[in-house]
Amino acid sequence: MSDVAIQKTKKITKSELLEDLRLNCGECCKSCELHLTRNNIVFADGNPETASVVLIGEAPGENEDLQGIPFVGRAGKLLNDFLAKAGLNRENDLYIINTVKCRPPKNRVPTDAEKEACRDILNSQVEIIDPKIILLCGATALKSFIKAPMPISKIRGEFLEIELNCKKYKAMPIFHPSYLLRNHSLEPNSPRDLMLKDLTKVKNLI
């Protein structure tokens, strides 16, 4: 078999598709002003070949901007604790991204225009992973996909349907771990208790 024939029959992996997307991300991430103050593009974290859950957060923070990896600061460590307690493996079960790839100055909430500048990349990431469920982590991620007036405290833990690139996905809003850093109670129906229940529900689904 010729080299050309081998190339035609070779299956392109999710990792290869995402690497191509990442390499093209540099120019796309210059379409808004966030690139002027960032240190690194924060593309994603997780194993594309095994992930069945895509978690979408708000935006990179200081630690994420320095390391180029999402959810590695205090909130990320707390997220890891909850994932482990629910029986989810961050390295294998999840593919983690944010609504924007660059850190907003002073960790402010990204604007609609900034999120829109990154939307095609985000949509492509989700399409390549093709997850069983999408976790909308925090109010910013929720509002990016669900035009609902209800606060996340009223809608978290529910299975919703969102459409990306003409395909429908099952999604669940969950609390952002930064919110849980301010809420330490472990009492029944406290935010931390509800977070664990929601992630356990996801574990049972996948």
Buried (B, 14 or more C-beta within 10 A) or exposed (E): EEEEEEEEEEEEEBEEBBEEBBEEBEEBBEBBBBBEEBBBBBBBBBBBEEBBBBBBBBBBBEBBBBBBBBBBBEBBEBBBBBBEEBEBBBEEBBBBBBBBBBBBEEBEBBBEEBBBBBBEBBEBBBBBBEBBBBBBBBBBBBBBBBEEEEEBEEBBBEEBEBEBEEEEBBBBBBBBBBBBEEEEEEEEEBBBEBBBBBBBBBBEEE
